[in-house]
Amino acid sequence: MSLLDRYLAREILLPFLAGLIFLTQVLLASQLLAQADVLLGSGVSTWDLLVVVAGLTPHLLGYVLPVAFLLGSVLGVGRLAEDRELVALGAAGISPARLVKVPLLLGLAVSMVALWLSMRVEPMGLREARARVNEIIKKNVTSDVRPGVFYEDIPDLVLYAERASHGGWSHVLISDRSDPSAPILALADTGRLETAGEGQALRLVLENGELHREEPGAGDYLTATFRRGSIAVGMGSTLGDKNRFSGSLFELTLDQILDLARERGAKDPEEGWRWWTFFHRRIAGPIGILAFALLAVPIAASRRGGRAFGYGATLLSVVLYYAVLRFGEGLSQRGAVPPWLGPNLANLTCVVVGVIATLLMVRKGPGAVR
């Protein structure tokens, strides 16, 4: 790599890294605030928050990396344009198209990293974040129950514990009024919260206790002893109702998406189109970084308004890119175009626009840089 290439790479990487850190922090803050009722609960530790942040970061980088890379490339090359260094290079006989090489090489490297994150790290991170938030929800409820105080925040249940610890409660009293005509009173030595089944419903598990119930209409009073019993806890019926990170399709690996596309497509072609489109969407996102690399030099070389133009052009390019991406996805999901084409329609558009803009810049020569 020549001295010019290293110089330009340094000019691009600095704003790229700054934008990457800033945008990731903004998205992380928005995600954490959206789940603040859970993540800022009484049972949350610093380690819990760090695990959730670490799990979400690879997923958010899929959105941040293309934006930060385009912004860094535009600002890096634009800095040379502002200081008339591009004019000097043109006077020395170096074509503006020569500068496209560095953003393309950097874009290829960043695209490969983004593709690896999308295929390997992102699914694992999202699964870990979802599991950790489920644990936080349970810990919040457990921690909110104070010894010697009636806890009434669980719908249709009143819970009392003589002692409370991190893992559960001891000497527990439960009043279950989910059926007002036949309320149940449960007494147990210990109690704790667990998840139940694929739906991740919460249930209250009691051990070594007895039940008291009055039969409606019969006037009979029934008692029963048990070694282990459970009561469904109606906190929105499932953990998924309180966990905003549940049910994300981005938890699936590419192999799992392929299996679903083949399985669902054999039964319903339209369903198969949607899964094949999602498969290509997972690949098209990282490749978009390479497509953005072709836009950086033409945008930066023609800027008139300084850094404000760079920010505005980056924002406009990103908005248009995702608008075309969504439009292309819709076409593929309906079967109007092949599943690979729709998600890559935005990438192809960026490539065509970037190549045309670069050729026009070369045709104008040094005068293309203003």
C-alpha positions in Angstrom: 0.0 0.0 0.0 1.4 3.4 -1.1 2.0 6.4 1.2 -1.1 8.0 -0.4 -3.2 5.0 0.4 -2.1 4.8 4.0 -2.7 8.5 4.4 -6.2 8.3 3.0 -7.0 5.2 5.0 -6.1 7.0 8.2 -8.3 9.9 7.2 -11.2 7.6 6.7 -10.7 5.3 9.7 -10.7 8.1 12.3 -14.2 9.5 11.6 -15.4 5.9 10.9 -14.5 4.7 14.3 -15.8 7.9 16.0 -19.1 7.5 14.1 -19.2 3.7 14.9 -18.9 4.3 18.7 -21.3 7.2 18.7 -24.1 5.6 16.7 -23.7 2.3 18.6 -24.1 4.1 21.9 -27.2 5.9 20.6 -28.9 2.7 19.5 -27.9 0.8 22.7 -29.3 3.6 24.8 -32.6 3.6 22.9 -32.9 -0.2 23.2 -32.1 -0.1 27.0 -34.5 2.7 27.6 -37.3 0.9 25.7 -36.8 -2.0 28.2 -36.2 0.3 31.2 -39.1 -1.1 33.3 -37.2 -4.4 33.3 -33.5 -3.5 33.0 -33.7 -0.9 35.8 -35.6 -3.2 38.2 -34.6 -4.0 41.7 -33.0 -7.3 40.9 -30.7 -6.1 38.1 -26.9 -6.2 38.6 -24.2 -4.4 36.6 -23.2 -7.8 35.2 -26.7 -8.4 33.9 -26.7 -5.1 32.1 -23.2 -5.8 30.6 -24.4 -9.2 29.3 -27.4 -7.6 27.7 -25.3 -4.9 26.1 -22.8 -7.4 24.8 -25.6 -9.6 23.4 -27.3 -6.7 21.6 -24.2 -5.0 20.2 -23.5 -7.4 17.3 -27.1 -7.0 16.1 -27.0 -3.2 16.3 -23.6 -3.2 14.5 -25.5 -4.6 11.5 -27.3 -1.3 11.2 -24.5 1.0 12.4 -21.5 -0.3 10.3 -22.9 0.8 6.9 -23.8 4.2 8.1 -20.6 4.8 10.0 -18.5 3.6 7.1 -20.1 5.8 4.6 -19.9 8.8 7.0 -16.3 8.1 7.7 -15.4 7.7 4.0 -17.2 10.9 3.0 -15.7 12.9 5.9 -12.2 11.5 5.3 -12.1 12.2 1.6 -14.0 15.4 2.1 -11.3 16.7 4.5 -8.8 16.3 1.6 -11.2 18.2 -0.6 -11.6 21.0 1.9 -7.9 21.5 2.1 -7.5 21.4 -1.7 -5.3 18.4 -1.4 -7.4 16.6 -4.1 -6.8 19.6 -6.4 -3.1 19.2 -5.7 -3.3 15.5 -6.5 -5.1 16.3 -9.7 -2.5 18.8 -10.7 0.1 16.1 -10.1 -1.6 13.9 -12.6 -3.4 11.6 -10.1 -7.0 10.9 -11.2 -9.7 11.3 -8.6 -10.7 7.7 -9.4 -7.4 6.6 -7.9 -8.9 7.5 -4.5 -11.8 5.0 -4.9 -9.3 2.1 -4.3 -8.9 2.8 -0.5 -12.6 3.0 0.4 -13.2 -0.2 -1.6 -10.4 -2.1 0.2 -11.6 -0.8 3.6 -15.2 -1.5 2.6 -14.3 -5.1 1.7 -12.6 -5.6 5.1 -15.5 -4.1 7.0 -18.0 -6.0 4.9 -16.3 -9.3 5.8 -16.4 -8.4 9.5 -20.1 -7.5 9.2 -20.9 -10.8 7.4 -19.1 -12.8 10.1 -21.1 -10.9 12.8 -24.3 -11.5 11.0 -23.8 -15.2 10.5 -22.1 -16.2 13.7 -22.1 -13.7 16.5 -25.4 -11.9 16.1 -27.7 -15.0 16.6 -25.7 -16.1 19.7 -25.7 -12.6 21.1 -29.5 -12.1 20.7 -30.2 -15.5 22.3 -28.0 -14.6 25.2 -29.6 -11.2 25.6 -33.1 -12.7 25.5 -32.2 -15.4 28.1 -30.6 -12.8 30.4 -33.6 -10.5 30.3 -35.9 -13.4 31.1 -33.7 -14.1 34.2 -33.8 -10.4 35.1 -37.6 -10.4 35.0 -37.7 -13.3 37.4 -35.1 -11.7 39.7 -37.0 -8.4 39.7 -40.2 -10.2 40.9 -38.2 -12.2 43.5 -36.4 -9.1 44.8 -39.6 -7.0 44.9 -41.2 -9.4 47.4 -40.2 -8.0 50.8 -40.1 -10.2 54.0 -43.2 -9.7 56.1 -45.0 -7.5 53.4 -47.9 -8.6 51.2 -47.0 -8.4 47.5 -49.9 -7.6 45.2 -48.3 -6.7 41.9 -49.0 -10.2 40.4 -52.5 -10.2 38.9 -55.0 -12.3 40.9 -52.4 -13.3 43.4 -51.3 -12.0 46.8 -48.0 -13.3 48.0 -46.5 -13.2 51.5 -43.1 -14.5 52.6 -41.6 -14.6 56.1 -38.1 -14.6 54.6 -36.8 -13.7 51.2 -33.5 -14.7 49.5 -32.0 -14.2 46.1 -33.3 -17.6 44.9 -36.8 -17.5 46.4 -38.8 -17.3 49.6 -39.5 -19.4 52.7 -42.7 -19.8 54.8 -44.8 -18.6 51.9 -48.5 -17.7 51.8 -50.4 -17.4 48.5 -53.9 -16.2 48.0 -55.1 -17.1 44.5 -58.3 -15.3 43.4 -58.1 -16.1 39.7 -61.5 -17.8 40.3 -63.4 -15.4 42.6 -66.1 -18.0 43.3 -63.5 -20.5 44.7 -60.4 -18.7 46.1 -57.4 -20.8 47.0 -55.1 -20.3 50.0 -51.7 -22.0 49.7 -49.2 -22.4 52.5 -45.7 -23.7 51.7 -42.2 -24.0 53.3 -40.5 -22.6 50.2 -41.4 -20.9 46.9 -39.6 -19.6 43.8 -40.3 -18.5 40.2 -39.5 -20.7 37.2 -40.1 -20.6 33.5 -42.5 -23.1 31.9 -42.4 -24.5 28.4 -41.6 -23.0 25.0 -43.9 -20.0 25.7 -41.6 -19.0 28.6 -44.6 -18.6 30.9 -43.8 -17.8 34.5 -45.0 -20.1 37.2 -44.7 -20.0 41.0 -43.3 -23.3 42.4 -44.2 -24.2 45.9 -42.7 -27.1 48.0 -43.9 -28.9 51.1 -47.2 -27.2 51.8 -51.0 -27.4 51.9 -54.0 -26.0 50.0 -57.2 -24.6 51.4 -60.3 -24.2 49.2 -64.0 -23.7 49.7 -66.1 -25.4 47.1 -68.7 -23.0 45.6 -72.3 -23.9 46.3 -71.5 -27.0 48.3 -70.4 -25.4 51.5 -67.5 -27.8 51.8 -64.1 -26.7 52.8 -61.3 -28.8 51.3 -57.7 -29.1 52.3 -54.8 -31.0 50.7 -51.1 -31.4 51.3 -48.5 -31.5 48.6 -44.7 -31.9 48.2 -44.5 -29.8 45.1 -47.1 -27.6 43.3 -47.1 -24.8 40.8 -49.3 -21.8 40.1 -49.3 -19.9 36.7 -48.2 -16.3 37.2 -50.2 -13.9 35.0 -47.5 -11.3 34.3 -48.8 -10.6 30.8 -49.1 -14.5 30.5 -45.5 -15.0 29.2 -42.1 -13.6 29.6 -42.2 -12.7 25.9 -44.8 -10.1 26.7 -42.3 -8.3 28.9 -39.2 -9.1 27.0 -38.9 -6.9 23.9 -36.0 -9.0 22.7 -38.1 -12.2 22.3 -39.1 -13.6 18.9 -36.4 -11.9 16.8 -35.8 -13.7 13.5 -32.2 -12.5 13.7 -31.6 -15.2 16.4 -31.7 -17.7 13.6 -28.4 -18.8 12.0 -28.2 -19.0 8.2 -28.4 -22.8 8.3 -31.6 -22.6 10.3 -33.1 -20.1 7.9 -32.2 -22.3 5.0 -33.9 -25.3 6.7 -37.0 -23.3 7.3 -37.0 -22.0 3.7 -36.9 -25.5 2.3 -39.4 -26.9 4.8 -41.9 -24.1 4.6 -41.5 -23.7 0.8 -42.4 -27.4 0.3 -45.7 -26.7 1.9 -46.4 -23.2 0.9 -44.4 -21.5 -1.9 -45.3 -18.0 -0.7 -44.0 -18.8 2.8 -40.9 -20.2 1.2 -40.4 -16.9 -0.8 -40.5 -15.0 2.5 -37.9 -17.2 4.1 -35.6 -17.2 1.1 -35.9 -13.4 0.9 -34.9 -13.1 4.6 -31.9 -15.4 4.0 -30.6 -13.1 1.2 -31.4 -10.1 3.3 -29.0 -11.3 6.0 -26.3 -11.4 3.4 -27.2 -8.2 1.5 -26.9 -6.0 4.6 -23.1 -6.6 5.1 -22.5 -6.4 1.3 -24.1 -3.0 1.3 -21.0 -1.6 3.0 -19.0 -2.4 -0.1 -21.7 -0.8 -2.3 -21.5 2.4 -0.1 -17.7 2.5 -0.7 -18.4 3.5 -4.4 -20.4 6.5 -3.3 -17.9 8.0 -0.9 -15.4 9.6 -3.2 -18.0 11.2 -5.7 -20.0 12.6 -2.7 -16.9 14.0 -1.0 -15.3 15.4 -4.1 -18.4 17.4 -5.1 -19.3 18.9 -1.7 -19.8 22.6 -1.4 -21.1 23.0 2.1 -18.3 21.5 4.1 -19.0 18.9 6.8 -22.7 19.8 6.8 -23.0 18.6 3.2 -21.2 15.3 4.2 -23.6 14.6 7.0 -26.6 15.5 4.9 -25.5 13.4 1.9 -24.8 10.5 4.2 -28.2 10.7 5.8 -30.0 11.0 2.5 -28.0 8.1 1.0 -28.8 5.9 3.9 -32.5 6.8 3.9 -32.8 6.1 0.2 -30.8 2.9 0.5 -33.2 1.4 3.2 -36.3 2.6 1.3 -35.1 0.8 -1.8 -34.1 -2.2 0.4 -37.6 -2.4 1.9 -39.2 -2.0 -1.6 -37.0 -4.8 -3.0 -37.8 -7.1 -0.1 -41.5 -6.6 -0.7 -41.1 -7.6 -4.3 -39.2 -10.7 -3.4 -41.7 -11.7 -0.7 -44.5 -11.5 -3.2 -42.6 -13.5 -5.8 -42.4 -10.6 -8.2 -38.6 -10.9 -8.5 -36.2 -13.7 -7.4 -35.5 -13.9 -3.7 -31.8 -12.8 -4.2 -32.7 -9.8 -6.2 -35.1 -7.9 -4.0 -32.8 -7.6 -0.9 -29.8 -6.7 -3.2 -31.8 -4.1 -5.2 -30.5 -1.3 -3.0 -26.9 -2.6 -3.3 -27.1 -2.8 -7.1 -28.6 0.7 -7.2 -25.7 2.0 -5.1 -23.2 0.3 -7.4 -24.7 1.7 -10.5 -24.9 5.3 -9.1 -21.4 5.1 -7.7 -19.9 3.8 -11.0 -21.7 6.5 -13.0 -20.7 9.2 -10.6 -17.0 8.0 -10.6 -16.9 8.0 -14.4 -18.3 11.5 -14.6 -15.7 12.6 -12.0 -12.9 11.0 -14.1 -14.3 12.7 -17.2 -14.2 16.1 -15.6 -10.7 15.5 -14.3 -9.3 17.8 -11.6 -12.2 20.2 -12.1 -14.5 17.6 -10.6 -13.2 18.5 -7.1 -14.7 21.7 -5.9 
